[in-house]
Amino acid sequence: MTTALAGSLGVAGTAPAFAQEAEAAGQCKPGVDCPTAEEILLDTITVSVNRTKKAPVNTLASVSVVRLNDDDTRPAATTYSDIFNGMPGVTARMDGDDPGASVNIRGLEGFGRVAMIIDGARQNFQQTGHGPNGAFYLDPSLLDEVTVMRGPVANAYGSGAIGGVVYMRTISPSDFLHDDETWAAKSRTVFGTNGAKAETGLTGAYRISDAFSVLGSFNVDRSSDFKDGDGDKVYNSGERIHAGLLKAEIKPADFHTVTLGYLGNQFDYDTGAETATQYDTSVYEQVASARWEYDNPDDRLFNIDASVFYTGTKKDETYLTGANVGLGRSFDIDTAGFNIANTSRFEAGGLAHAVTIGGDFFQDDVETWDEAGAGGDLYTPSGKRKAYGAFIEDAVSYSNWLEVIGGLRFDGYTLDSSAASTDGSRLSPKITVGVKPFEETVAAGLQIYGSYAEGYRAPSTTETLITGTHPGFASFNFLPNPNLKPETAHNFEIGVNYARNGIFTADDKLRLKAAWFHNRVDNFIDADFNFTGNWATSTYQYVNIGEGTLKGFEIEGMYDAGAYFGGISASVIDGTNEDTGEALATVPAAKIVTTAGMRFLERRLSLGAQLESVFAQDDVPSTVSPSDAYNLVNLFASWQATDNLSLGLEVKNLLDETYTEYLSDQPSAGVTVLFSLNARLGG
């Protein structure tokens, strides 16, 4: 299966474990409507939009999930483009000369519009340049699960997420160790033909006692410049990565779990086009987090999830070309904060309530400098920003066919620097109604929902304070704008969930999610480039354009009959600057991804193919270059040779298509063959 489709419908676990999680999340009442194992085999229990746990196919929102360590997923998910490829409305922007990833959800990206979270820790790094305005640096080999919540409906995860939330969870001892194991170790090796990719990693875990277990993981990745479909080398597309993770799970008492984690990533690479300024770049990102969970199915009053975190991203660049050779510049962004939520459950008037109350806070501390005085510290200015909020949501259900969710969130922020200070606050409501009126008909398993949610995003330090003169012959001026207003999103969504077993055979399963959305963003912040005909008098400034509108349709589905499977993911999005009538620059091209495969040898061998069809993106503003349509054919195979040894093969871009993704400066890789080997021991 493809990573995203297989992951979103992957094995969730045993029936008793699911029943406890489902009841704790307010999905069912004990002994009444908790699903059986057969009904949820292809539904992964994951974090939901109100910070409880639920399967995506049962969630009244657009949610997708990827499990990277399932045996049945594509064997070599080596990039974030691989991970998000099968998710509708989601695009990972990655330039060939920078391993950092930026996620675009429904045409919104940059400056925190999509909340990127790793083990509860916000990822707010940003550097002004020709790429996306916001990226995170994390080796995907350390991840166990990635959940994407599209739209502002998931603002329980913090301020600013008017586009959506990407919640990434690294490997934990409880994920890695089997129930009957005290220890386990697993090695992972990947080789690739295009760019001479060589990756190797080792993960080990030890259960010291029933109350204490630890895990360590380390990965090394090397690659050189890859070639595009024409056989031309893509300049500065090689990289060197060292990544490590330490994690401990402590259970001081029944139903209490404390998770302590630290991960560090070192990325070394050269960046810059062959004809432009080039840099020797080193990025070190570290994330430290502590999380406490109290999850007792018999306790109806308390179900607590609380975290504190620190993220530090330091990017050092040394000039390799031009008059400043040997001089350096640095971009250092630290983010620290906490979040807490509690869910209480009770029944009143024949209605079941799950009330979640929570709060969160984070602070960005941005420090930049440019030894050459070339403006790097002006384009990404130093400063401090604080964002804080609190929310309450009540999920009300009646007789397993009606669900109503109402919520209210308060957001506030302050921004301080030597140049300016701003602040603001707002209340944002949310209402969702879902019905399952067809349970006694041939349409059993069909759920229809509608929602309205608002979100609030404060201006970033860069948007507010950017200043200086653009280098080179195009020496226009950047202008600060301390009067920027926060963005406010108003999102309408209508969706359907469909889960049905035994359609054509006794054991086949179909899962489907589809949604139409309309997101109006008031005071939308966009870059205004005023070219006067003279570079010296031209200006570039972030301004509130008034209103930006994004609307579209997306669908994600998977059919699995055991011996064979198939899936589809598709999205089409339209975005308009209502002031000018032009398209918004960050709206991705329409895309359809179809997957089909078969399993043999008692499901130990999986073979499959994927067709990715991307349409031309020619409805773009005058300052952005359009992109051409392209089709990619990918093949994949996975063989579980023994219980402890698996091999994988993947052929990406089989037809050697030459293409450049929309908003990317460099072409993507031509045909690439990846081999993977995983070996595991435990006892």
C-alpha positions in Angstrom: 0.0 0.0 0.0 1.1 3.6 -0.3 2.3 5.0 3.0 -0.5 7.5 3.5 -3.4 5.3 2.4 -2.2 2.2 4.1 -1.4 4.1 7.2 -4.7 5.9 7.4 -6.4 2.5 7.3 -3.8 0.4 9.1 -4.1 -2.1 11.9 -5.1 -0.4 15.1 -4.6 -3.2 17.6 -6.7 -5.7 19.5 -10.4 -5.3 20.2 -10.0 -4.9 24.0 -7.4 -2.1 23.7 -9.5 -0.3 21.1 -12.7 -0.6 23.2 -11.0 1.0 26.1 -9.5 3.8 24.0 -12.9 4.3 22.2 -14.8 4.5 25.5 -12.2 6.9 27.0 -12.5 9.1 24.0 -16.3 9.3 24.3 -17.0 7.3 21.2 -19.1 4.6 22.8 -20.7 3.4 26.0 -19.5 0.2 27.6 -21.4 -2.9 26.3 -23.5 -0.9 23.9 -21.8 0.4 20.8 -18.0 -0.2 21.1 -16.9 -1.6 17.8 -15.5 -5.1 17.5 -12.1 -6.0 16.2 -13.4 -6.9 12.7 -15.0 -3.5 12.3 -11.9 -1.5 13.2 -9.1 -3.6 11.8 -8.3 -0.9 9.2 -8.8 2.1 11.4 -5.9 3.6 13.3 -6.7 5.1 16.7 -4.9 8.5 16.7 -5.1 11.9 18.2 -8.3 13.7 17.2 -9.2 17.4 16.7 -10.2 17.9 20.4 -7.1 16.1 21.7 -8.8 12.9 22.5 -8.3 9.6 20.6 -10.4 8.5 17.7 -10.2 6.7 14.3 -10.2 9.1 11.4 -13.1 7.3 9.7 -15.2 8.1 12.8 -14.1 11.7 13.2 -16.3 14.6 12.1 -13.4 16.4 10.5 -10.9 15.9 7.7 -8.2 13.7 9.4 -5.6 11.4 7.9 -2.9 9.3 9.6 0.2 7.5 8.5 1.9 4.8 10.5 5.5 4.5 9.3 6.4 1.2 11.0 3.5 -1.0 9.8 4.7 -4.0 7.9 2.2 -3.4 5.1 3.2 0.2 4.3 5.5 1.2 1.5 9.0 0.0 2.6 11.0 3.1 2.0 9.2 6.3 3.1 12.5 8.3 3.1 11.1 11.8 2.6 8.1 13.9 3.7 6.9 14.0 0.1 6.6 10.2 0.4 4.7 10.5 3.7 2.2 13.1 2.6 1.8 11.9 -1.0 -1.4 10.0 -0.5 -3.1 12.6 1.7 -5.7 14.8 -0.1 -5.1 18.6 0.3 -1.7 18.1 1.8 1.6 18.9 0.1 5.2 18.8 1.5 7.3 21.5 -0.1 11.0 20.4 -0.3 13.6 22.1 -2.5 16.4 19.9 -3.8 19.1 22.1 -2.1 17.4 22.1 1.4 16.2 19.1 3.4 13.8 21.2 5.5 10.2 20.4 4.9 7.2 22.8 4.8 3.7 21.5 4.8 0.9 23.1 2.8 -2.7 22.3 3.8 -5.5 23.4 1.6 -3.5 26.2 0.1 -2.3 27.6 3.4 1.3 27.5 4.6 4.1 29.6 6.1 4.4 31.6 9.3 2.6 29.1 11.5 -0.6 28.8 9.4 0.0 25.1 9.7 0.9 24.0 13.2 3.8 21.6 13.1 4.1 19.6 16.3 6.6 16.9 17.2 5.8 15.0 20.4 3.7 17.9 21.6 6.4 20.5 20.7 5.7 23.3 18.3 8.1 23.8 15.3 8.2 27.5 14.4 11.5 27.9 12.6 11.4 30.4 9.7 14.0 32.0 7.5 13.2 34.5 4.8 14.3 33.5 1.3 13.0 32.2 -2.0 11.6 29.1 -0.4 8.7 28.5 2.0 8.4 30.8 5.0 8.7 28.1 7.6 10.3 24.7 7.7 11.1 21.9 10.1 14.1 19.6 10.2 13.5 16.1 11.3 14.7 12.8 10.0 11.5 10.8 9.2 13.2 7.5 10.3 12.6 8.6 14.0 8.8 8.8 13.5 6.2 6.2 14.3 3.0 8.1 13.3 1.9 11.3 11.6 -1.6 12.7 11.9 -2.9 15.6 9.8 -6.0 17.6 10.7 -7.1 19.9 7.9 -8.7 23.2 8.6 -9.0 25.5 11.7 -11.3 22.9 13.4 -8.2 21.5 15.3 -7.4 24.8 17.2 -7.3 22.8 20.4 -3.6 22.2 19.5 -2.7 25.9 19.9 -2.8 29.3 18.3 -2.4 30.1 14.6 -3.5 26.8 13.0 -5.9 28.4 10.5 -4.7 25.8 7.8 -4.5 22.8 10.0 -2.3 20.7 12.3 0.4 18.1 11.6 1.0 16.1 14.7 4.1 13.9 14.5 4.9 11.2 17.1 8.3 9.6 17.4 8.9 6.0 18.3 8.2 5.0 21.9 9.2 1.9 23.9 5.6 0.8 24.0 5.4 1.0 20.2 8.6 -0.9 19.7 8.5 -3.7 22.3 6.1 -6.6 22.0 4.1 -7.5 25.1 6.2 -10.6 25.8 9.6 -8.9 25.2 12.0 -7.4 27.7 14.4 -6.1 25.0 14.5 -5.7 21.3 16.8 -4.2 18.6 16.1 -3.4 15.0 18.4 -2.3 12.2 17.3 -0.4 9.1 19.3 0.0 5.9 18.3 1.8 2.7 20.2 2.1 -0.6 19.2 4.3 -3.5 20.4 4.5 -7.1 19.8 8.2 -7.9 22.0 10.3 -5.8 23.9 7.3 -4.3 21.7 7.3 -1.2 23.0 5.3 1.7 21.0 5.2 5.0 21.5 3.0 8.1 19.9 3.1 11.5 19.6 1.2 14.7 16.8 1.2 17.3 16.9 -0.6 20.6 14.6 -0.7 23.6 14.7 -2.3 27.1 11.9 -2.9 29.6 13.6 -2.5 32.9 10.4 -3.2 34.8 6.6 -3.0 34.2 6.8 0.6 35.3 9.9 1.8 33.4 11.2 1.3 29.8 13.7 3.1 27.6 14.4 3.4 23.9 17.3 4.8 21.8 17.4 5.3 18.0 20.2 6.5 15.8 20.2 7.1 12.0 22.8 8.2 9.5 21.9 9.3 5.9 24.2 10.2 3.1 23.4 11.2 -0.5 25.0 13.1 -3.3 23.4 15.3 -6.0 20.6 13.4 -7.8 19.7 13.7 -11.5 16.3 14.8 -13.0 14.4 13.0 -15.8 16.7 14.5 -18.5 19.8 13.1 -16.8 20.9 16.6 -15.6 22.4 16.8 -12.1 20.4 19.0 -9.7 22.9 21.2 -8.1 23.4 21.0 -4.3 20.8 18.3 -3.9 23.0 16.1 -1.7 22.9 16.1 2.1 24.4 14.5 5.2 22.1 13.7 8.2 22.8 12.4 11.7 19.7 11.9 13.9 19.2 10.5 17.3 16.3 9.9 19.8 16.2 9.0 23.5 12.9 8.2 25.1 11.7 6.9 28.5 8.2 5.8 29.5 7.5 5.8 33.3 4.3 4.4 34.8 4.4 5.6 38.5 0.9 4.3 39.1 -2.0 2.5 37.3 -3.3 4.5 34.3 -0.5 7.2 34.7 2.2 7.4 32.0 5.1 9.9 31.9 7.0 10.1 28.7 10.4 11.9 28.5 11.9 12.5 25.1 14.9 14.1 23.5 15.8 14.1 19.8 18.6 15.8 17.9 19.1 16.2 14.2 22.2 17.4 12.4 21.8 18.4 8.7 24.8 19.4 6.7 24.5 20.5 3.1 25.3 23.2 0.5 22.5 25.4 -0.7 22.0 28.0 -3.4 21.6 27.8 -7.2 24.7 27.4 -9.3 24.5 31.0 -10.6 23.5 32.5 -7.2 25.1 33.0 -3.8 25.9 29.6 -2.3 26.3 28.6 1.4 27.8 25.8 3.4 24.9 25.1 5.7 24.6 23.3 9.0 21.3 22.9 10.9 21.0 21.5 14.3 17.5 20.9 15.7 16.7 19.6 19.1 13.4 18.8 20.8 12.9 18.1 24.4 9.5 17.1 25.8 7.8 15.8 28.9 4.3 14.4 28.7 1.9 13.2 31.5 -1.1 11.1 30.6 -3.8 9.9 33.0 -6.2 7.6 31.2 -8.5 5.5 33.4 -11.6 4.2 31.6 -13.5 4.0 34.9 -12.7 7.7 35.8 -15.4 9.8 34.2 -14.2 13.1 35.7 -10.5 13.1 34.8 -8.6 12.2 31.6 -5.5 14.4 31.5 -3.0 15.1 28.8 -0.3 17.6 29.7 3.1 18.5 28.1 6.0 20.9 28.4 8.4 21.3 25.6 11.4 23.1 24.1 12.4 23.3 20.4 15.7 24.8 19.4 16.6 25.2 15.7 20.0 26.8 14.8 21.0 27.3 11.2 24.5 28.4 10.5 25.5 29.4 6.9 29.0 30.2 5.6 29.3 32.1 2.3 31.0 30.0 -0.4 30.8 32.5 -3.3 30.9 36.2 -3.8 32.7 39.0 -1.9 31.8 37.5 1.5 33.5 34.1 1.1 34.3 32.7 4.5 32.0 34.9 6.5 29.0 33.6 8.3 25.4 34.2 9.2 23.1 32.5 11.7 19.4 32.0 12.3 18.5 30.8 15.8 14.9 30.2 16.9 13.9 28.8 20.2 10.4 27.9 21.1 9.3 26.8 24.6 5.8 26.2 26.0 3.2 23.9 27.5 -0.2 22.6 26.9 -2.8 20.8 29.0 -6.2 19.3 28.5 -8.7 17.3 30.5 -11.8 15.5 29.3 -14.8 14.7 31.6 -17.7 12.5 30.7 -21.2 12.3 32.0 -24.8 11.7 30.9 -27.7 14.2 31.3 -31.2 14.1 29.8 -30.4 11.1 27.7 -27.4 12.7 26.2 -23.7 11.6 26.6 -21.3 14.5 27.1 -17.5 14.6 26.7 -16.3 18.0 27.9 -12.7 18.9 27.1 -11.1 22.0 28.7 -7.5 23.0 28.0 -5.0 25.8 27.6 -1.6 26.3 25.9 1.3 28.8 25.7 4.4 29.2 23.6 7.1 31.8 23.2 9.4 32.3 20.1 12.8 33.8 20.7 14.4 34.8 17.4 18.0 35.8 17.2 19.7 36.3 13.8 23.0 37.9 12.7 25.0 38.3 9.5 28.7 38.8 9.8 28.9 40.1 6.2 26.3 42.8 6.8 24.5 41.5 3.8 21.0 41.7 5.4 20.3 38.2 6.5 19.5 39.5 10.0 17.2 42.2 8.6 15.2 39.9 6.3 14.6 37.5 9.3 14.6 40.0 12.2 15.2 39.2 15.8 12.4 39.5 18.4 10.1 37.7 20.8 6.6 36.5 20.3 4.2 35.0 22.9 1.0 33.2 22.0 -1.4 31.8 24.5 -4.9 30.4 24.6 -7.6 28.4 26.3 -10.5 26.4 24.9 -13.6 24.4 25.9 -15.4 21.8 23.8 -18.4 19.6 24.5 -19.0 16.6 22.3 -22.6 15.5 22.8 -24.0 12.2 21.4 -27.4 10.7 21.3 -28.3 7.1 20.6 -25.3 6.4 18.4 -26.7 8.4 15.4 -26.4 12.0 16.4 -23.3 13.9 17.5 -23.0 17.6 18.1 -19.7 19.3 19.0 -19.6 22.9 20.3 -16.5 24.8 21.2 -15.0 28.1 22.0 -11.3 29.2 22.0 -9.6 32.3 23.3 -6.4 33.4 21.7 -4.0 36.2 22.6 -0.5 37.2 21.6 2.3 39.8 22.2 5.2 40.6 19.9 8.2 42.6 21.2 11.4 43.9 19.6 13.6 47.0 19.7 11.6 48.3 16.7 8.0 47.7 17.6 5.5 46.0 20.0 2.0 44.7 19.2 -0.6 42.5 20.8 -4.1 41.2 20.2 -6.8 38.7 21.3 -10.0 37.0 20.1 -12.7 34.5 20.8 -13.2 31.8 18.1 -16.3 29.5 18.0 -16.8 26.1 16.6 -19.8 23.9 15.9 -20.1 20.5 14.2 -23.1 18.3 13.7 -22.9 14.7 12.5 -25.7 12.2 11.8 -25.8 8.5 10.9 -29.5 8.1 9.9 -29.0 5.0 7.6 -27.9 2.3 10.0 -31.0 0.1 9.3 -30.7 0.5 5.5 -28.4 -0.5 2.7 -26.5 2.7 3.4 -25.4 1.5 6.9 -22.0 2.9 7.8 -22.6 6.3 6.2 -22.1 9.4 8.3 -22.7 12.9 7.2 -21.4 16.0 9.0 -21.3 19.7 8.7 -19.0 22.1 10.6 -18.2 25.8 11.0 -15.0 26.8 12.8 -13.0 30.0 13.2 -9.2 30.3 13.7 -6.9 33.2 14.6 -3.3 33.7 13.6 -1.0 36.4 15.0 1.5 38.1 12.6 5.0 36.6 12.9 8.1 38.6 13.8 9.3 38.6 10.2 6.0 39.7 8.7 5.9 42.6 11.2 9.6 43.7 11.3 11.3 42.8 8.0 13.5 45.6 6.7 16.6 46.2 4.6 17.6 46.2 0.9 17.5 43.1 -1.4 21.0 42.1 -2.5 22.2 42.1 -6.1 21.0 44.1 -9.0 17.4 43.9 -7.9 18.0 46.3 -4.9 14.4 47.0 -3.8 13.6 47.8 -0.2 11.9 45.6 2.4 9.5 47.6 4.6 8.3 46.7 8.1 4.6 46.9 9.0 4.0 47.0 12.8 0.3 47.8 12.0 -0.4 44.3 10.7 -3.7 42.8 11.9 -4.0 39.1 12.8 -5.7 36.8 10.3 -9.1 35.3 11.1 -10.3 32.2 9.3 -14.0 31.3 8.9 -14.2 27.7 7.6 -17.4 25.9 6.5 -17.1 22.1 5.8 -19.5 19.4 4.7 -18.2 15.9 4.8 -19.0 12.2 4.7 -17.4 9.2 6.4 -18.2 5.7 5.2 -17.1 2.4 6.8 -18.5 -0.9 5.6 -17.3 -4.5 6.0 -18.4 -7.5 3.9 -19.3 -5.7 0.7 -18.3 -8.3 -1.9 -16.7 -11.0 0.3 -17.1 -11.9 3.9 -13.9 -10.2 4.9 -13.4 -7.2 2.7 -13.5 -3.7 4.0 -14.1 -0.2 2.6 -13.2 3.1 4.2 -13.9 6.5 2.7 -13.7 10.1 3.7 -14.7 13.1 1.5 -15.2 16.8 2.2 -16.0 20.1 0.6 -14.7 23.2 2.4 -14.9 27.0 2.1 -12.3 28.9 4.2 -12.5 32.7 4.2 -9.5 34.4 5.8 -10.1 38.0 6.9 -7.1 40.3 7.1 -5.1 37.8 5.0 -1.4 38.6 5.2 0.3 38.5 1.9 3.5 40.1 0.4 2.9 43.2 -1.7 5.7 43.9 -4.2 5.4 47.4 -5.6 7.6 47.7 -8.7 7.9 51.3 -9.8 10.1 50.6 -12.8 13.1 51.5 -10.8 14.6 48.9 -8.4 15.9 51.5 -6.0 12.4 52.9 -5.4 10.5 49.6 -5.5 9.3 48.1 -2.2 8.3 44.7 -0.7 6.0 44.7 2.4 3.7 42.3 4.1 0.2 43.8 4.2 -3.4 42.8 5.1 -5.0 42.3 1.6 -8.5 42.2 3.2 -9.8 38.8 2.4 -8.5 35.6 0.9 -10.8 32.7 0.0 -9.9 29.1 -0.3 -12.3 26.4 -1.3 -12.1 22.9 -2.6 -13.0 19.2 -2.5 -11.0 16.2 -1.3 -11.5 12.5 -1.1 -9.6 9.6 0.4 -10.5 6.0 0.4 -9.2 2.4 0.5 -10.7 -1.0 -0.3 -9.0 -4.0 1.2 -10.0 -7.7 0.5 -6.9 -9.2 2.0 -5.5 -10.7 -1.2 -5.8 -7.4 -3.0 -6.3 -3.8 -2.2 -6.8 -0.4 -3.9 -7.0 3.2 -2.9 -7.6 6.7 -4.1 -6.7 10.2 -2.9 -7.7 13.3 -4.7 -8.0 17.1 -4.1 -8.7 20.2 -6.0 -8.3 23.6 -4.4 -9.0 27.2 -5.5 -7.7 30.3 -3.8 -8.4 33.9 -4.5 -7.1 37.3 -3.4 -10.5 39.0 -3.1 -8.8 42.5 -3.3 -7.2 41.9 -6.7 -9.2 38.9 -8.0 -5.8 37.1 -8.6 -5.2 33.6 -7.4 -3.3 33.1 -4.1 0.3 32.1 -4.7 0.4 29.1 -2.3 -2.5 27.0 -3.8 -1.1 23.7 -4.9 -2.0 22.0 -8.2 -5.0 19.5 -8.3 -3.8 15.9 -7.8 -5.1 12.4 -8.0 -3.2 9.4 -6.5 -4.4 5.9 -7.2 -2.9 2.7 -5.8 -3.5 -1.0 -6.4 -1.7 -4.1 -5.1 -1.9 -7.8 -4.2 -0.6 -10.0 -1.4 0.8 -13.5 -1.7 2.4 -16.2 0.5 0.0 -15.8 3.4 0.3 -12.0 3.1 4.0 -12.0 3.6 4.6 -10.6 0.1 3.0 -7.4 -1.1 3.3 -6.0 -4.7 1.8 -2.8 -5.8 1.8 0.2 -8.2 0.8 3.8 -7.8 -0.1 6.5 -10.4 0.3 10.1 -9.3 -1.4 12.5 -11.7 -0.7 16.2 -11.0 -2.6 18.8 -13.1 -1.1 22.0 -14.4 -1.2 25.0 -12.1 -1.6 27.9 -14.4 -4.0 30.1 -12.4 -1.3 31.9 -10.5 -0.6 35.6 -9.6 1.6 37.6 -12.0 4.7 37.3 -9.6 4.7 33.5 -9.7 5.6 31.0 -12.4 3.0 28.4 -13.4 3.8 24.7 -13.5 3.1 22.0 -16.0 1.1 18.8 -15.6 2.9 15.5 -15.0 2.2 11.8 -14.3 4.4 9.6 -12.1 4.4 5.8 -12.0 5.8 4.2 -8.9 6.2 0.5 -8.1 6.7 -1.0 -4.6 7.2 -4.4 -3.1 7.6 -5.7 0.5 8.6 -9.2 1.6 8.4 -10.4 5.2 10.9 -13.1 4.7 10.8 -14.2 8.4 9.2 -12.8 11.5 12.4 -10.8 12.1 13.5 -10.0 8.6 11.8 -7.9 5.9 13.0 -6.5 2.5 11.6 -3.7 0.4 11.9 -2.5 -3.1 10.6 0.7 -4.6 10.9 2.3 -8.0 10.0 6.0 -8.0 9.3 7.8 -11.2 9.5 4.6 -13.3 9.1 6.4 -16.6 11.9 8.9 -15.8 9.5 11.9 -16.1 11.1 15.4 -16.0 9.0 17.7 -13.8 9.2 20.5 -11.3 6.7 20.8 -8.5 4.7 24.0 -8.2 6.6 26.7 -6.2 9.8 24.7 -6.4 13.0 26.2 -7.8 14.5 23.0 -8.9 13.4 19.9 -10.8 12.6 16.7 -8.9 14.5 13.4 -9.2 14.3 11.1 -12.2 13.9 7.3 -12.0 15.1 6.1 -8.6 15.4 2.6 -7.2 15.4 2.1 -3.4 16.3 -1.1 -1.6 15.5 -1.5 2.1 16.4 -4.2 4.7 15.0 -4.4 8.2 16.2 -6.9 10.7 14.8 -7.3 14.3 15.8 -9.3 17.4 14.0 -9.5 20.7 13.5 -11.5 23.8 
